[in-house]
């Protein structure tokens, strides 16, 4: 983590959306903050949870760490689920990656 943090412009921490606080402890949050580099939490496996639960975890993470951490769902619902009816799966997968890319672009201008 030290070497990657040193070389990177933006850090993306990938956490499981089913229980993100297990994968993102306070010690890692403090270390990432000490690097003075922007970082994003990418939630995976969002397709296994209801939208409300993903939103609740996002709120809980921000509240717990008392900061406005950018959180992006890196996995989005497949075809016919979660409001993406009729969309091909590759479009839906690209939507998650594009959301992460746009958040990175926003952080570094």
C-alpha positions as CSV (number, residue, x, y, z in Angstrom):
1,X,0.0,0.0,0.0
2,X,2.9,2.4,0.8
3,X,4.5,2.0,-2.7
4,X,1.2,2.3,-4.5
5,X,0.2,5.4,-2.5
6,X,3.5,7.0,-3.2
7,X,3.2,6.6,-7.0
8,X,-0.5,7.3,-7.5
9,X,-2.3,10.5,-8.2
10,X,-5.7,9.1,-7.0
11,X,-6.3,6.1,-4.8
12,X,-9.3,3.8,-5.3
13,X,-10.2,1.5,-2.4
14,X,-12.4,-1.3,-3.6
15,X,-14.7,-2.6,-0.9
16,X,-17.5,-5.1,-0.8
17,X,-20.8,-3.2,-0.6
18,X,-22.4,-6.0,1.5
19,X,-20.3,-4.9,4.6
20,X,-17.9,-2.1,3.6
21,X,-16.7,-1.2,7.1
22,X,-15.1,-4.6,7.3
23,X,-12.9,-3.9,4.3
24,X,-12.2,-0.2,5.1
25,X,-11.1,0.1,8.7
26,X,-10.3,3.5,10.3
27,X,-6.6,2.8,10.2
28,X,-6.6,2.6,6.4
29,X,-8.8,5.7,6.2
30,X,-6.3,7.6,8.4
31,X,-3.3,6.4,6.4
32,X,-5.0,7.5,3.1
33,X,-5.7,10.9,4.6
34,X,-2.1,11.2,5.7
35,X,-1.0,10.8,2.0
36,X,-2.8,14.1,1.1
37,X,-4.1,12.5,-2.1
38,X,-7.6,12.2,-3.2
39,X,-9.2,8.8,-2.8
40,X,-12.5,7.1,-3.8
41,X,-14.3,4.2,-2.3
42,X,-15.5,1.8,-5.0
43,X,-18.4,-0.4,-3.9
44,X,-18.4,-3.8,-5.6
45,X,-21.2,-6.3,-5.6
46,X,-23.9,-3.6,-5.5
47,X,-25.9,-5.8,-7.8
48,X,-26.5,-8.1,-4.8
49,X,-28.1,-5.4,-2.7
50,X,-31.1,-3.1,-2.9
51,X,-30.4,0.5,-3.9
52,X,-31.6,1.7,-0.5
53,X,-29.0,-0.5,1.3
54,X,-26.2,0.8,-0.9
55,X,-27.3,4.4,-0.2
56,X,-27.5,3.6,3.6
57,X,-24.0,2.2,3.6
58,X,-22.7,5.2,1.8
59,X,-24.3,7.5,4.3
60,X,-23.0,5.4,7.2
61,X,-19.4,5.4,5.9
62,X,-19.4,9.2,5.5
63,X,-21.0,9.7,8.9
64,X,-18.6,7.3,10.6
65,X,-15.4,8.9,9.1
66,X,-16.9,12.5,9.4
67,X,-15.8,13.3,5.8
68,X,-17.3,13.5,2.4
69,X,-15.7,10.5,0.9
70,X,-16.6,10.0,-2.8
71,X,-18.3,6.6,-3.1
72,X,-18.9,5.0,-6.5
73,X,-20.7,1.8,-7.2
74,X,-18.3,-0.1,-9.4
75,X,-20.8,-2.9,-10.1
76,X,-24.2,-2.0,-11.3
77,X,-27.3,-4.2,-11.8
78,X,-27.4,-6.5,-14.8
79,X,-30.0,-6.6,-17.5
80,X,-33.6,-6.3,-16.3
81,X,-32.7,-5.4,-12.7
82,X,-32.5,-2.1,-10.8
83,X,-34.1,0.1,-13.4
84,X,-31.9,-1.0,-16.3
85,X,-34.6,-3.0,-18.0
86,X,-33.9,-3.6,-21.7
87,X,-30.3,-2.4,-21.4
88,X,-27.6,-4.9,-22.5
89,X,-25.3,-6.0,-19.6
90,X,-22.2,-4.6,-21.2
91,X,-23.9,-1.1,-21.2
92,X,-24.7,-1.5,-17.6
93,X,-21.1,-2.6,-16.7
94,X,-19.7,0.4,-18.6
95,X,-22.0,2.7,-16.7
96,X,-20.2,1.7,-13.4
97,X,-16.8,2.2,-14.9
98,X,-17.7,5.5,-16.4
99,X,-19.1,6.7,-13.1
100,X,-15.7,5.9,-11.5
101,X,-13.8,7.5,-14.3
102,X,-15.9,10.7,-14.1
103,X,-15.3,10.9,-10.3
104,X,-11.5,10.6,-10.8
105,X,-11.6,13.3,-13.4
106,X,-13.6,15.6,-11.0
107,X,-11.0,15.0,-8.3
108,X,-8.0,16.0,-10.4
109,X,-9.7,18.4,-12.7
